[in-house]
Amino acid sequence: MKFNWGTGIVLAFIAFIAFIMYFVITMFSSDRFKNDLVTEDYYGEELLYQKDINKLKTADKLAENVSYLRTNAGLKIVFPKGIDYTKITGKMFLYRPSNKQLDFETSLSSLSDSYLLIPDKRLVDGRWNIKIDWQYKGNSYLFKESILY
């Protein structure tokens, strides 16, 4: 058999395709490369996204929005001044993109002060996404932020 340019190009294509297929099969079959969705019910949450947009717009109309600051004790979530914190309801969700076992949710129904303190031992250093969905006097608000702790 004579080896010419055409044979070389065909062999190069076959080698390249085999190389790519090896990596595709490795990515899908290995437990080391787990690819999870952000939430289990991704499509159901997508349908509710317009409500979140409306809550964000309502929160933007506030004179002062929810804020946060890192203290020695942990992460302090501060609610706007002038709001009766005993009438705030809702929930706060902290999402860790790199490890879903660290995600947790907290209820806001029984606040004892105008802020919520998340203990330092509960948070690992790195990126966190905070989502606070809260209600006050019939209005719904949403605060979303990505922070480095």
Stockholm file with secondary structure:
# STOCKHOLM 1.0

chainA/1-149         MKFNWGTGIVLAFIAFIAFIMYFVITMFSSDRFKNDLVTEDYYGEELLYQKDINKLKTADKLAENVSYLRTNAGLKIVFPKGIDYTKITGKMFLYRPSNKQLDFETSLSSLSDSYLLIPDKRLVDGRWNIKIDWQYKGNSYLFKESILY
#=GR chainA/1-149 SS CCCCHHHHHHHHHHHHHHHHHHHHHHHHHCTTSCCCCSSTTHHHHHHTHHHHHHHHHHHHTSSSCCEEEECSSEEEEECCTTSCGGGCEEEEEEECTTCGGGCEEEECTTCSSSEEEEEGGGCCSSEEEEEEEEEETTEEEEEEEEEEC
#=GC SS_cons         CCCCHHHHHHHHHHHHHHHHHHHHHHHHHCTTSCCCCSSTTHHHHHHTHHHHHHHHHHHHTSSSCCEEEECSSEEEEECCTTSCGGGCEEEEEEECTTCGGGCEEEECTTCSSSEEEEEGGGCCSSEEEEEEEEEETTEEEEEEEEEEC
//
